[in-house]
Amino acid sequence: MGCVQSQSNGQTAKDKGNAAGVINDNNGQGGASAVQQLDPRLPLNARQKFSMLASWKGISRALEPTGVYMFIKLFEEHQELLNLFTKFHKLTTRDEQANSEELAEHAVSVMTTLDESIRSLDNVDNFILYLHQVGQSHYKIPGFQKEYFWKIRSPFLEAVKMTLGDRYTENIENIYKVSINLVIETLVEGYEKAHQQHLQTAGGPSS
């Protein structure tokens, strides 16, 4: 699970872009502006990245309500994950979760992480380094597994849709799907990196 790279397995940059969800924004006419890769590791072209950052401004102004809604949806789909949170694991109803200061605080923390990562898309090295550090930190959480990162994907998209409203078009939805996949893949890489370091320190097998 890694970042998308271009020109691999005989595929052209355009093929790789389409596979990652890149949209032809010139009504089928193609052109460099439609498929330009700002960085071969970034599965968005210039126009898509601009649209992502522009729409994200609406999210960054509403980090708490977006984050709380995201966690409410997460616990609706995966109630067992509540056990990971000692501060609010007893909040079993939607109303309790919506009114919990502890959950709101954690939601803002998670959304701030996403905010910083999205804002660093102009520098993919910084984007990767930051999310690797976050992924590594989750390795230290008792009971946390790397698969849990992926469980936030659907609730995140639902929360973004709720916040953006009519601005959440089909094009924006596709961009957010590609972007959250990249974020989660990079978090998982960081978690796996911490796991490998732990094995090496313990003198265990490296695979």
N, C-alpha and C positions, 0 to 999 in steps of 0.2 A: 504494500500500500504506500504509494509515494506520489510525488507531484508529477503532473503530466509533462512529458517531454516531447519535443517535436523531432521529426526526421528519424523515427525509430521504426524497425521492422518493415522498412521499405515504404512507409506511408509518407505522403507529402505533408507539409505544414497545414495545408487546407484540409486534408483528410483528418489529421489529428484534431484540428479545431472543431470540425463538425462532430467528431466522436465525443468531444468534451462538452458539446452543447453550444458551440459558437454559432451565432445566427448570421446569415447573410442579410445585411441591412440595406442592400442596394437593389431590392426587388428582383433578385435573381441575376443581377448583372455582374456580381463578383466585384473584383477590384481590390487593390492593396488595402484601402481603408477599412474594408469589411473583414479582412482576415488577418490584419497585422497583429503579430504577437509582440507585446512590449518586452516580454521575457519568455524564453522557451519553456520555463516552468510554470507560467501563469496561463491557465486555460481560458483566458478572456482576451478579446481583441481590444483595441484602444477605445472604440465606441462603447463596448459593453462595460469596460472598467469605468469610464466616465459616468455611464448610467447608474452603475452600482454605487459609486461614491456620491452621486447627486441624490439618489433616493435614500441612501443611508443617513443623510442629514436629518430626515424625518424620524428615523429610528433613534438617532443619538440624542434627539430632544425629548425622547420618551423612553429612556432606558428602563426605568422602574416599572411602569405599567406593562411594557413589552415583556420584560423579564419575568414578572410575576405571572402573567398569562402563560408564558412559555413553560414555567414550572408546574402550573396547574394542569396544563395539557399533558406534561410529562408524567405526572403522578396519576392522571386518569388512565393513561395507557400502560404505565409500569408502576403500580402502587408499591411493589416490592422495593423499589429504589428509595422509598422514604426512610428505610432502615439505615441508609448511609448518612443521614443527617441527624445528629444527636440533638440539635437545637430545636428541630420542629418535626421529628419523626412521628409524633403523636397527633399531628394535624391531619386527620383522615377525611375531612369534608372540604368541599370547594370553598365554602364561606370562611372556614377557619384558616385555610391557606391564603385566601385573598386578603384577610385582615391581619396576617401575621407580620410583625415587624422583622422578626428573625428571617423569615423567608424572603421578605422584600430586600433585606440587606444582602442576602446571598445572591438573589436574582440580579441586583445591581452590580455586584462583584463579577458575576459571570458575563453580564452584558457589557461591562467595562472591558473585560478581556476581549470579547468579540469586537468591540468598538476599536480598541487599539490595534487589533490584527487587521481589520478591514482598512483602517486609515493608513496602515503600513504597506498597502499593496503597491505603492510606487517604488518600494525597495523590497524585492522579494527575499533578499538575504536577511533583512531585518524581520520580515514576516515569518520566515522559517525559524530563525533563531528564537524569536519571542514565543512562538507556539510550541517549539521543542521544549523550552523551559517550562511552560505550563503543563505540557504532557508529562514531563519528568516529575513534576511536583505531585501529580495525581498518582504516581506509582507508590507514594508514601501513604496514601489514604487506605486505612484498613478496609478490606472487602471490595475495594474498587477494582474493576476489570476493564481492560482497554475497549471491550465491546460496548461498554456503557456510553462511550462517546457518541456512538452512532444512534443511540436512543434519543438524543436531543434533536436530531435532524428534523423529524416531522413536527414536533412541538415548536421548534424555532421558525419553520416556514409558516406555521399557523399563526404564530405571534406576529411575524412580520406582516402577514396578510391583514391581520386585525388592525395593526397600527397604520399601515399605508392606505388601507381602504381602496378607493377607486384608482389610486396610483399603482396598485399591485396588478399590473397588466400581465398578460401571458409572457411577454418578452422579459419583464422584470422577474417574474417567477422563475423562468429558466435560468436567468443570470444568478439569482440567489441560490438555486439548487446547485449550480456548478461551484459557486463560491463556498457554500457551507460544506460541500464535499471536500473541497481543497483544505478548508480549515480543519475538518475532522481527520482527514488523512494525515495532516501534519502533526496534529495532537497525538495521534496513534504512533507516529514515528518517534516522537519524543518519549512516549511511555515505553516503547520497545527499546529505545536507547538506554533508558534508566534500568530496564530489566537486564539488558546485556551487561551493563556496568556492574550490576549487583552480582551476576553470575561470575564475572571475572574476579571481582573482589573476594567472593566466597570460594573461588577455585573450582567452580562447577563447569559444566559443559557450556560452550559458547553458542550452541544452537538449540 
